């Protein structure tokens, strides 16, 4: 059995703070309209113009004006978040409906900085939000680590570990198990014991490009 890792990039728009804040506000407004939560102001028209201004100023390298427009977008998003929080304060059903979107919006509003970790995620997990429609997406590469892709300074997707059979059978190459994990974790160390216990087989080979090969060798050999 062979364990290897791969990364599948997802078709998401390149994440910028301005676009994420605008999309987070739009998603909250649509959700509020769907469940009859009346907002003081939706900022639909002025938010669109603020996003256009920020993008044009950034393209023209007028960064001071771009930061001002970004601050305006952050203000609009914060007002909508606080307005919704006040309106659903005493309604548990609506609080459960808005919980996920509010969590993503708060992380985007904070600029993906000083984020509190989740209980179900490891301490080294990346908690930044790069896509609102696919929150599991992570930043998985830099220019110096992606081999053969000099035109892509960053990639956004999910890293997984796959366990496959060593020899090809008559039915084809089978995937025994697969695990999704954070980009910084030393794979496949967390996956090896589970695969060995479930399949009664021990891995024979691992990828030579893993970050912490000593940990993986000890885990696979039972050391």
Beta strands, then each sheet from edge to edge (+ up, - down):
strand 1: 2-9
strand 2: 138-141
strand 3: 155-164
strand 4: 175-181
strand 5: 205-206
sheet 1: 2+ 3- 1+ 5+
sheet 2: 2+ 3- 4+
end
